[in-house]
């Protein structure tokens, strides 16, 4: 559910809604970015024997889903081809602002 709209890692159960201490937007931002770019996520916790990798495009998990891979502890997000599916936005990136 990493790049799905309206998801967050802050909630494990319904009661967690009562104790939210921050107002981050990362979950929604990842969903938005995954609709306009190719996103690759590599992650590994201290309890994992290997890392996991997932590729997202058009807001959807691609290929065979989450797969094991070599990696180090932590999470790495790689965003490539920003606005590949929106030529007007992509062209705007090359223009100078006034």
C-alpha positions in Angstrom: 0.0 0.0 0.0 3.1 2.2 0.0 2.1 4.4 -3.0 -1.7 4.1 -2.7 -3.7 7.3 -2.0 -4.8 8.0 1.5 -2.4 5.6 3.2 0.0 6.2 6.0 2.5 4.2 8.0 1.6 6.0 11.2 -1.5 3.9 11.8 -1.3 0.2 12.8 -4.8 0.0 14.3 -7.9 2.2 14.5 -7.1 3.4 18.0 -3.9 5.0 16.7 -6.0 7.8 15.3 -6.2 9.1 18.8 -2.5 9.5 19.3 -1.2 11.0 16.1 1.6 13.4 17.1 2.6 14.8 13.6 0.9 16.0 10.5 3.3 14.6 7.9 2.1 14.1 4.3 4.6 11.5 3.0 2.1 8.8 2.2 0.0 11.1 0.0 3.1 12.6 -1.6 4.4 9.2 -2.5 1.1 8.3 -4.1 1.1 11.6 -6.2 4.8 11.1 -7.2 4.1 7.5 -8.3 1.5 8.7 -10.7 3.9 11.0 -12.6 7.2 9.2 -12.3 8.8 5.8 -12.0 9.4 5.1 -8.3 11.7 2.4 -6.9 11.7 1.6 -3.2 14.4 -0.5 -1.6 14.0 -1.2 2.1 15.4 -3.4 4.9 14.8 -3.5 8.6 17.2 -4.7 11.3 15.2 -8.0 11.5 15.3 -8.7 7.8 17.9 -11.2 6.3 17.7 -9.4 3.0 16.2 -6.2 1.5 13.1 -5.9 -0.5 12.5 -3.9 -3.7 9.3 -2.6 -5.4 8.8 -0.6 -8.6 5.8 1.7 -9.1 4.5 3.4 -12.2 1.2 5.0 -13.0 0.4 4.7 -9.3 0.6 0.9 -9.3 3.0 -1.7 -8.2 4.7 -3.1 -11.2 6.0 -6.5 -12.3 6.0 -9.4 -9.8 5.4 -7.1 -6.9 7.8 -6.8 -3.9 10.9 -9.0 -4.5 13.9 -9.8 -2.3 17.2 -8.1 -3.2 20.6 -7.2 -1.8 20.6 -4.0 0.2 21.5 -2.3 3.5 19.4 -1.4 6.4 17.1 1.6 5.9 14.9 2.8 3.0 15.9 4.3 -0.3 13.5 6.0 -2.7 14.5 6.5 -6.3 12.3 8.8 -8.5 13.1 8.7 -12.2 11.5 10.1 -15.4 9.5 12.8 -13.5 6.4 13.8 -15.6 7.2 11.2 -18.2 3.5 10.8 -18.8 2.7 14.5 -18.8 4.5 16.3 -21.6 3.2 19.8 -20.7 4.7 19.5 -17.2 7.9 18.1 -18.5 8.3 21.0 -20.9 7.8 23.4 -18.1 10.7 22.0 -16.2 13.0 23.3 -18.9 11.8 26.9 -18.9 13.2 29.6 -16.7 10.9 31.3 -14.2 10.4 35.0 -14.2 
